[in-house]
Amino acid sequence: MRIENGGNTVTEIPLEQPTNNRREIVGWAMYDWANSAFSTTVGTVFLGPYLASLADAAAKASPDGQARFFGLPIAPDSFLPYCIAFSVVLQAGFLPILGAIADYSHRRKKMMQLFALIGGLATTLLFFVQGSLWWLGGILFIIANLCFGAAIVFYNAYLPDIASEETRDRVSSFGWAMGYLGGGLLLVINLIIFLMRDRLGLDSGLAVRLNLASAGIWWLGWSVWTWLTLRPRHRARRLPPGRGVLRVAFDQLGETMETPPRTVASLLLSPLLVFILFPLVSVLGLPLEVIFIAVLGPLIMIGVFLWRKSRSLPQTAKFLLAYLIYNDGIQTVIAVAAVFAAAPVIRGGLGIPVERLTLLILMIQFVAFFGALFFGWLAGRIGGKRALVTSLVIWSGVVIYAFLGMRDYDPSALGIPRAELEFWILGAMIATVLGGSQALSRSLFAQMIPKDKEAEFFSIYEISERGTSWMGPFLFGFVNTVVGNLRPAILSVVIFFVVGLAILLTVDVARAIVESGRREAERERRVAAEERPVQAPA
């Protein structure tokens, strides 16, 4: 990396920060501990049912039984899913831009702090969502989820800076493990508060609002540990004279994607069409789903990125394609597991009561902590790619067993149906591979990307996950509609694991590292730091 200083080009001197510093790694992982509360308490358990109940109450005042969000009719149960989809649309457009700004300016930590602060505050403000303010819950969630995704990009980009190549699998797995533990611990506390609300003198609405706010406070409070220990790796850079931040970002992205900056800008800014389509849908009475055509730009950009990088970084592009496919299978199993477990037996489900299903979710959360650590250890013994392949084989086995097994509904020795007992065992297997497969994917990808492009590449990594994760649920829903049974529907998901695994097996990780130039760049940085070059005066 070279910079201009008074007309003279000089070599940029990185800040001399060592890798594999235990204190810094723990601080980095504590951010996962902090922000996972948003995923578990807000996203998984409390916000969806609470907003649906508020929207349902508002809908009863409407003759068509629909709630009104800025004039648009919305089914109460669809309000939060639409908010999730809208926030993902915004992430798809903005995350690469933010990643490019962070990579150019070397302000990853400050940008991570900024979005964590906004996201945590938005989550805390969910406490005020009640009655006629039900719509505010959707807006605050969109802001919080957008900031959650943005901060994760910068968090992931730190991984290759704080951990050397031989320790990245273990460090990445440790981060995932701390996330499961932190998110699970707060969820236990919140469930206790909710179940004991009468003894505490709380009505159900106030108990839920306290739990939602606690996730924001947890996010903000524990993040302080990260800010005190995580150190910047480069001196901050100012924008060149006469060039705005967006121009610098698009120029940077254009270089990374090997695509003209104007083309990149038009594709990434297409989500802004939502603000034009939204009033048109309201005025013309079009289906609300029309506004989601705005996500086409980022999806096209992902395709262009994979095509361009298939020539300059073919192994990295191949790995990312494999990740897009098998991660879709993982996200689908996560999304439909509770539906499958709670559905009546006649529809292919297991008919597990809600209270026992909640305990099952908690079990998965805590077993996932140990599973992530186990796969970090396994990667150190057999290699990251082999450990990841092992996890995907187990995922495939889980899906196949969900189709073939759990058909005996007679009581077991524990007093629950044998099919339910089998599902608990299956849930423990899912938990074991859940964190491991995602952590190893992150650490492998971190080794395959060019130095000083981490935030940009991880922004593509994040929006790739969000932009394609609709395929698995769509296939699941389609098969269930045609067949009328959940078991063949969940079996259909195995195709994502098989295809993704087949592509992954062709990835040459060592060659990908060489192609990225990362190892050589890190060696040159170490040599430059040892020689202590003198920087030109400002």
N, C-alpha and C positions, 0 to 999 in steps of 0.2 A: 504494500500500500504506500502511495506517495502523496504528499500534500504540497500546496503552493504556499509560499511564505515570502511576501514582499517581492514577488516575481521570481524567486528562486525555488526550484523544486528540491525538497529534502525528504529523506526517508523518515516516515512516521515512526516514532518510538512508542511501542506498546507499554502500558503500565506493567511493571514486573510483579505479577501475582502468580504464585505457584499453583499447580494443580494438585488434586488429591488431598487438599487440606480438610481434615475431618470436621473441624468447626464450621467451615464454610459449607460443606456438603450437607451437614445436619440442618444448617440454616436454610439452604436451598430447598431441602425436602420438607421443611416445616411450612413452606408456602402451599404445598399440596395438602398438608394437614389442615391448613387454614381455609383454603377455598373449596375443599370437598364438602364442607358443610352446606354450601349452596346447592350442590348436586343432590345430596341425600335429603336433607330436611326440606328444602324448598322444591326442587325439581321432582324428586321421586315420591315424596309422601304427602306433604301438607298443602301446597299451593293449589294443585289441580282440583281436588275435591272442594276446597274452600271457595275458590273463584267460581266453580260451577254452581255451587249452592247460591252464592250471591247473584250470579247472572240469572239463575232460574227464578229467584224471587223477583228480579227486575222484569223478566220475561212474562210473568203472570199478569202484569199490568198492560201487556200488549195483546191486541185481539188475535194475532197470528201465533202467539206463544213463543215469539223470538225476542231475544234481548237486542237492544239498539246500541251499537258502538259507533258514535259520530254519524248516526243516521242509517248505518248498515245493519240489516237483520242478521243475527248470528245465533245459532243454536247454543244454549248455555254450555253443553259439554264440549263444544268445538272452540270455545273462546281461547283457552290456553294453548291447545295445539296450533291454532292459527298464529298466536303470538310467538310460539316457539319457531314456527316456520318463517315468520317475518324477521325475527332476530337472526336466523341462520342466513337469510337472504342478505341482510346487511353485513354480516360477518364475511360472506363470500366476496363482497366487493371491497370492504375496507381493510381486512386483515393483511392482504399483500401490500397495500399502500403503506400501512403502519409499519410493516416489517421492513420495507425499503427505507423508510425514514429512519428507523432505529439503526439499521445497518450502516447507513451513510453518516448519521450524526454521532454514532457511538453512545447513544443515550438509552440503551436498553433498560437499565435499571430504573431510570427516572420515568420512562414510559410505562414500565411494569407497575411502578408505584402509583402512577396517575390513574391507570385503569382499574387497579385493585381498589383504590380509594373510592372512585366513582361507583364501581360495582358494589362494594361493601355498603356504601351509604344508600344506594338505591334499594338494596336488600333490606336494610334496617328500616327504611321508610315504609316497607310493606305493613308495618304495624298499624298504619293509619288507614289501611284499606278495609272498609266496612260499609254496609248499607248501599246507598246510592253512589258511593265512590268505588264500586266494583271495577269499573273501567280503568281506574288508576293502577290497579294491580297488574293489568296487562302491560301498561306503559312502563311501569317500574321494572317488570320482569324483562321486557325487551332491552332496556338500558343495561340491567345487571347482566343478562346473558351475553350481550355484545361485549361488555367490558370483561366478563369472565373469559371469553374466547381470545380477546386481544391480549390480556395479561398472560394467558397460557402460552401464546406464541413466544413471548420474550422469556418466559420461564424455561421452556424447552430449549430455546437458543443458547441458554447458559450451560447446558449439559456438557458440550464438548470443551467449554472453557474451564470448568471446575474439575473434570475427570479426565484422566489420560485414557488412551485407546483401550488398554487392557482392563480398566476398571469401570468403563461406562455401562456395561450390562448390569453390574452389581449396583452401581449408583442409581441408575434409572429405575431398577426394581425397588430399591429402597425408597425412592420418592413415591412410587405408586403405593407401596405398602403403607407409608405414613399417611397417604391420602385416605385409604380405606379405614385405617385405625381412627384418624381424627374425625372423619365424617361419620363413622359408626358410633363413636363415643358420644358426640353431640346428639345423634339421633336417639340413642338410648335415653339420654337425659330428657329430651323433648317428648318421647313417648311416655316416660314416667309422669311428666307434668300433665300431659293430656289425659292419661288414664286416671290420675289423682286430682283432676280439676275440681271435682265437687268438694273434696276435703280441703282443697286450697282456696275455696270460695271463688272459683273462676267459672264463667260460662264457657261453652265450647268455642265460641267465636274469639273470645279474649285469649283463651289458651292457645289457639292456633296462631293468633297474631303475635303473641309473645314468642312462640317457637320460630316463626318466620323472622322476626327481628333478631332473635338470638343468633341466627345463621349469619346475618350481616355483621353483628358485633364480633362473633367468633372469627370471621374472615378478616376484619380489620385488626382485631387485637393480636392474633397469632402472627399476622404478616409482619408485625414489628420485629419479631425475631429474625425474619428473613432480611429486612432492611438493615439491621444492625450487623449482619454477618456477611452478606453477599457483596462482593467488591467489583467495581467496574474494571474491565480489561483494557480499555483504550481511552485516551484523552478525547474529550468531546470536541466535535468539529462544527464550525459555523457554516451556514449556507454560503455558497459563492455569491459575490456581489451581483445584484440584478437578477437573481434566480430565486423563484419562490419555492416553498416546500413541496408543493405538488409537482412542479416541473422536475425537481431533483428526484422525487420518488419515482415518477414515471420513466425518467431517463435511466435510473438504476434498474427498475423492473424490465425495461426494454432490453437492457444489456443482459440481464439474467435470463430472460425468456427468448432472447435472440429474435425479437419482434419489434417493429417500430413503436416508439413510445405512444404515438397517437392511437394506434390500434389497441395497445394495452389499456390506455385510458378509457376508450369507448367501451371496451368489454367490462372493465372493472367498475365503471361508474353506472353501468346499466341498472343496478338495483335502485338508483335514485328515481327511476321511472315509476317506482311504487307510489311516490308522492303525487304523480300525475294520474296514474291509473286508479288510485284509491277514490278520488272524487268522481272520476268518470264512471266507475262501477256503481257508485251511489246514485248519480244522476240518471244513468241509463238503465239501472236495474239489472246489471249483468251479474253473473255468479262471482262470488268473492274470490274464487280460485284463479280468476283471470289475472289478478295482480301478480301472481307468482311467475308469470312469464319473464318478469324482470331478472330472475336468477339465471336465465339462459346465457347471459354474457360471461359471468364467472365460470359456468360449466364449459363453454366453448374455450375459454382461456385455459382451463385445466387440460383439455384435449390438445390445444396448441402447445402448451408447455411440455406435455409428454412426448409429442411428436418431435419438437425441437431437441429435447434432451435425449431422445433415442439415438441421436447422432453424436452429440458432444459428450453426454454422460449416459451411455446406453444401459449400464448395469443399475445405476441409480433410478433411471426411468422405469426399468423393468421391476425393480423392487417396489416403487411407488404404485405401479399398476397392480401388482400382486396385493399390496396392502389395501388398496381401494376395494378389491373384490373380497378378500377374506375378512376384512374388518366389517364389511356390510353384513356378512353372516353373523359375526360376533354381536353387532349392535341389534340385529334382528332377534337373536335368541334372548338378549337382555330385555328387549321391548315386549316380547310375546310370552316370556316364561310365566309371568304372573297371570296373564290371560288364560294360558293353557292350564295352569294349576287350579284356578278358581272356576273354570267353566264346568257345567254339568257333565256327568259321565256320558250321557246320551249324545253329546256333541263331541265326544273324544277327549274331554278334559278329565280332571281328577276330583273336582268338587271339594277342594280344600277350603275350610272356613277362613274368613278374613283374619281372625285373630291369630290362627296358627300360621297363616301365610305371612303375616307381619313378623312373627318370630323367625320364620324361614329367611326373610330378607335380611334380618339382623345377623343370622348365622352366616349367610353368604358374605356379608360385609366384613366380619372378623376373620373368617377362614381365608378370605382374599388377601388379608394382611400377610399371613404366613405363606400363602401360595406365591405371592409376588417375591418374597424373600427367597423361597425355595428355588424359583426359576432363575433368580439372580445368581444363586449358588451353582445351579445346574449349568448355566451359561459359562461360568468360570471353569467347569470341569470338561464340558464337551463342545463349547463354543456357542456363541449367540445364535447363529443360524440354525444349528442342530437343535438347540433347546426350543427355538420358535417353531420349527417343524414338528417337534414332539408335541407341543401345545396344540397345534392345529389338527394333528391326528386325534388327540383326545377330544377336541371340539367336535370333530366328525363323528366319533364314537358316541358322544353324548346325544347328538341329534338323531342318530340311527336308533339308539336305545329308547329315546323318547317315543319313537314310532312303534318299536317292537315290544317294549317292556311295560311295566306298571299296569297290568291288566287284572291283578288279583285284588279284589276289594274286600276280602274277608279281614276281620280284625287281626292285628299282629299282637305279639306279646306286650307291646307298649300301649295297647289300647287304641291305636289308630289303624286305619286300613293299611294293608301291606303295600298297596300301590303308593300311598302317601309316604310310607317309610322309604320306599325305593326312591321317591322324588327327593327326599331329604338327602339321601346318599348322592343322588345325581346333582343336587344343588351344591353339595360340598365339592364335587369334581369340577363343576362350573367355576366355583369360587377359586379353586386351586389354579386353574389355567387363566382366569379372567385377567388378573393383574399382570401375570407373567407374559402373556401374549402381547399385551399392549405396551408394557415396559420394554420388552426386547425389540419390538418394532421401532420404538422411539430411539433406542440406543444404536441399533443397526443403521437407521437412517442418518443419525448424527455423524456417523463415521463416513458416510458417502457423499456429504455435501461440501462444497468449497469453503475455505476459510473466509471469514468476514461476510458470508452470505447466509449465515445461520437463520436470522429472523425471517428473511425472504423465503427461504426454502421451507421453514417450519410453518409459515403462513399458508403456503401451498399445501403442505401436509395436513393442516387443520381444516382448510376449506374443502380439500379433497374428501376427507372423512365426512364432513357435513353435507357436501354437495351430492354425494352418490349414495348415502345411507337410506335413501327411499326405496331402492330397488328390492332389497330383501323383504321389508314389510309389504311392499306391493305384491310380490310373488306369493308371500304367505296368505295375504287377503284374497288374492285371486284364486288360489288352489282351494282355500276353505270355502269360498263362494261356490265354486264349481262342484266340489265333492261333498260339501256339507259336513266335514269332519276335520277337527284340528290336527289329528295325527298325520295324515298325508301332507297337510299344509306345513307342519314343522319339519317333516322329512325333506320337503323341497328345498329347504335352506342349505342342505348339505352340499348342493352344487356350488355355493360360494366358497366353501372350505376346500372342496376338491380342486376347483379351477384356480383359486388363489394359491393353494399349496403347489400345484403343478408349475405355476409360473415362478414361485419362490425357489423351487428346487433348481431352476436354471440360472439363478442369480449367483454371480461370482463376487463374493464380498471383498476378497483381497484385490481383485481387479477394479472394483468400484472405488476403493480407497485410493488406488493409484490414479485412476481417471480423475478423481476430484482434486488431486494435488494437495489434499489436506495434510498428509503426513509430512511432505516436503516443506509445506508452508510452516507447520509447527516447528520443524527442525530449524528452519531459517530464523524464526522468531526467537528461539532459544539462543542461537548463536549471536544474534543481534543484541539480545539482552546481556549476554556475557561480555560482549565487547564494549557495551555502554557507549554508543556513539553520542556525540554532542549535537544537540538540536540547535538549528539556526535561531537567533534571537528574533522575537516578534517585532 
